[in-house]
Amino acid sequence: MTDCLFCNMASGEMAIDKVLENDQAFAIRDINPRAPHHLLIITKTHIADARGIEFSHADVLGSVFALARDVARIEGVFESGYRLAFNVGDAAGMTIPHLHMHLLGGRKLGPEG
């Protein structure tokens, strides 16, 4: 999908600073952080949002969660705790229609992050 920002990042068309990546996903820092550590774990496969997940995406989702775990270790929040969240649709605050998970940590998080 050539007009998708995250697809362009995944394909290498857009130069980015990846914190970490695996075969199915990559992690970058959020440009508008809501916590001291706020990263996005982005699928390399274009899935618009969680409503588009199929059983065939199980390996992709496993890779996303495994990458989040590894990023939490790198960022130093693995032991203290962190939040993982998906926004689904406009009402939830999703701004880029490509499946990605937010990892937030580095301070005590309230109910809204």
C-alpha positions as CSV (number, residue, x, y, z in Angstrom):
1,M,0.0,0.0,0.0
2,T,2.0,3.0,-1.3
3,D,0.0,5.7,0.4
4,C,0.4,4.2,3.9
5,L,3.1,5.9,6.0
6,F,3.8,2.7,8.0
7,C,4.0,0.6,4.8
8,N,6.6,3.0,3.4
9,M,8.6,2.7,6.6
10,A,8.4,-1.1,6.6
11,S,9.5,-1.3,2.9
12,G,12.4,1.0,3.4
13,E,11.0,3.7,1.2
14,M,11.2,6.1,4.1
15,A,14.3,6.3,6.2
16,I,13.5,5.8,9.9
17,D,15.3,5.1,13.1
18,K,14.1,1.7,14.2
19,V,14.7,0.8,17.8
20,L,14.3,-2.9,17.1
21,E,12.7,-5.2,14.5
22,N,12.0,-8.8,13.7
23,D,10.6,-10.6,10.6
24,Q,7.0,-9.4,11.1
25,A,7.3,-6.0,12.9
26,F,9.4,-3.1,13.9
27,A,9.6,-0.6,16.7
28,I,10.0,3.2,16.5
29,R,9.6,6.0,19.1
30,D,6.3,7.9,19.0
31,I,6.7,11.4,17.7
32,N,4.1,12.7,20.3
33,P,5.1,10.7,23.4
34,R,2.5,10.3,26.2
35,A,5.0,8.8,28.6
36,P,8.8,8.8,29.1
37,H,9.0,5.6,27.0
38,H,6.4,5.6,24.2
39,L,7.1,3.4,21.3
40,L,5.0,2.0,18.4
41,I,5.3,-1.7,17.5
42,I,4.2,-1.7,13.8
43,T,3.3,-4.7,11.6
44,K,5.2,-5.0,8.4
45,T,2.1,-6.5,6.8
46,H,-0.6,-4.0,6.1
47,I,-3.6,-4.6,8.3
48,A,-5.8,-1.6,8.7
49,D,-6.6,-2.1,12.4
50,A,-7.6,-4.8,14.8
51,R,-11.0,-5.2,13.0
52,G,-9.0,-6.7,10.1
53,I,-7.2,-9.4,12.0
54,E,-7.8,-12.9,10.8
55,F,-6.6,-16.3,12.2
56,S,-4.0,-16.3,9.5
57,H,-2.3,-13.3,11.3
58,A,-1.5,-15.3,14.4
59,D,2.2,-15.3,13.6
60,V,2.2,-11.5,13.0
61,L,0.5,-10.8,16.3
62,G,2.9,-13.2,18.1
63,S,5.8,-11.3,16.6
64,V,4.3,-8.0,17.7
65,F,4.0,-9.1,21.3
66,A,7.5,-10.7,21.3
67,L,9.0,-7.5,19.9
68,A,7.2,-5.4,22.5
69,R,8.7,-7.6,25.3
70,D,12.2,-7.2,23.8
71,V,11.7,-3.4,23.5
72,A,10.5,-3.2,27.1
73,R,13.7,-4.9,28.1
74,I,15.9,-2.5,26.0
75,E,14.0,0.5,27.4
76,G,14.4,-0.6,31.0
77,V,10.7,-0.9,31.8
78,F,10.3,-4.7,31.6
79,E,10.6,-5.2,35.4
80,S,8.8,-2.0,36.6
81,G,5.9,-2.5,34.2
82,Y,4.5,-1.0,31.0
83,R,1.2,-0.6,29.1
84,L,0.4,-2.2,25.7
85,A,-2.5,-0.7,23.8
86,F,-4.1,-0.7,20.4
87,N,-6.3,2.1,19.1
88,V,-9.1,1.0,16.7
89,G,-10.8,3.6,14.6
90,D,-11.1,7.4,14.8
91,A,-13.1,7.4,18.0
92,A,-10.3,5.7,19.8
93,G,-7.7,8.2,18.5
94,M,-6.2,6.1,15.7
95,T,-4.5,8.5,13.3
96,I,-2.7,6.1,10.9
97,P,-4.9,3.2,9.6
98,H,-2.2,0.5,9.9
99,L,-2.2,-1.9,12.8
100,H,0.3,-0.8,15.5
101,M,0.6,-1.3,19.2
102,H,1.6,1.4,21.7
103,L,4.1,0.6,24.4
104,L,4.1,3.1,27.3
105,G,6.2,3.1,30.4
106,G,8.8,4.9,32.5
107,R,6.3,6.3,35.1
108,K,3.2,5.4,37.0
109,L,0.5,5.3,34.4
110,G,-3.1,6.4,35.1
111,P,-6.2,5.0,33.5
112,E,-5.8,7.1,30.4
113,G,-2.0,6.6,29.9
